[in-house]
Amino acid sequence: MNLEVPIRYPRVSRRVEDHLLGAPGRGAQLPPSGILLLKLATSTTSRETDAELIRRVATGDVQAFEGLYQRHHPRLIRFVRSLTKRADVAEEVANDTLVVAWQKAGDFQGRSRVSTWLMGIAYRMTMKQLRRLSRWWEDELSDEHVDPDDEGPDVAFARHEDREAIRRALEQLSPEHRAVVELTFFEDCSYKEIALVVGCPENTVKTRMFHARRRLRHLMAESTDRD
Amino acid sequence: MHHDDDTTPHQHWRELLPWHANESLADDERQQVEEHLEGCQECRDELDELVSLQSVVAESPAGPAATEEGFQDLLASVGVVQPTRSRRARWPLLVMAGQAAAIVVLGVLLMQSQGGGSSTDAPPASFRTLSDAPEGGGLPKDEVMVRVVFSETATERAIRDLLLELDAEIAAGPTIRGAYTLKSASDRDGVLAGLRASDVVRFAEPVTTGE
């Protein structure tokens, strides 16, 4: 049976929200009222941690796999869709990621969060797909050399009042930059976790974020000039 | 504090601001970033920017909700189950009903040890369930899961007819031991009785969990 319990809190990180909600499919957003309806499901899989589910999946437990699917499929689709802008690719990659999870669950060592492991699989598949689809943003990859003085145009996007402009600029980021932004601000990953997901050194994660933000400033400046 | 030689302390802490904003820094790093923020207006402004960016990203739409149909397709693609013959959307019903469809955990050996193993026995209190059983002590009616082993000589046609008759579908299997998991929206005892009475079924038992 489900119980719905309204609670109010000032701000809660997504990681805490995951914990409260049993890591659901990102459907929940904090409403302006600040009141969140907590759905307390009593089914076994919704109470289990990801690590417990993956252990059961490793034994071929279909029910646990269903729990993993319900919990992570929407997140994977959202993540891949943000990088590719393609709903069909997102669906395919999310499914393929869970197929790998089913097949390789026994290899999961528990050294990272299950979500990090899954995102890493999805990221690699996505990049492979993008290469196949010839949508490769070569010009955005040279981010290992950062000039800290190069701030880009003097447009601070936080002070930019048009949130829609931020959204439009985000849509134009390269997959590599968008991945770092999404993993940081939607998945609440640490930079160490992002390094695991995208398979690069931690410093590269930091410089990719730096470049992503610089690129956002450029895009928003262009947008402002056009307006 | 660790930062590259060619990176100034300011630049080093500044690079960590996104992860200060999402509260994922380790305690020592968070503390050091906060100390830096106290004396650096530029980084405080930047943190404000990051919080704005964070809120825009966080409010973007979630992925589409998972569906039973999608899961069945996924199972088919990993070779666990054939695509289902009927695609009834049960998850929404289950969710709306508060996931009331309790799946009774009952091992055959336990059944037998409880005296005769009658399929009409109410489950003992020691049985674990996936969710709370409906009030009133009735058996779950919304969905039952049963594990079966078909006779080696059973034809596909005979199995299909039996499943159609019982309104059951294959949810998983075969396992390496040849067992299938069936799902049915029909009465559990009726499904079990129907399976056990059939020539094509060697063995039928309610699904247990935590195996």
Interface residues (C-beta under 8 A of the other chain):
Chain A: M1 N2 S13 R14 R15 G25 R26 G27 Q29 A41 T42 S43 T44 T45 T59 G60 D61 V62 Q63 F65 E66 Y69 Q70 R71 H73 P74 R75 L76 I77 R78 F79 R81 S82 A90 A94 N95 L98 V99 W102 Q103 P148 A156 F157 A158 R159 R163 I166 R167 L170 V181 E182 T184 F185 F186 D188 C189 S190 Y191 E193 N203 K206 T207 M209 F210 R213 L216
Chain B: D4 T7 T8 Q11 E15 L16 P18 W19 A21 N22 E23 S24 L25 A26 D45 E46 D48 E49 L50 V51 S52 L53 Q54 V56 V57 A58 E59 S60 P61 A62 G63 P64 A65 A66 G70 F71 D73 L74 L75 S77 V78 V80 V81 V95 G98 Q99 A100 L130 S131 D132 A171 A172 T175 T181 T209 E211
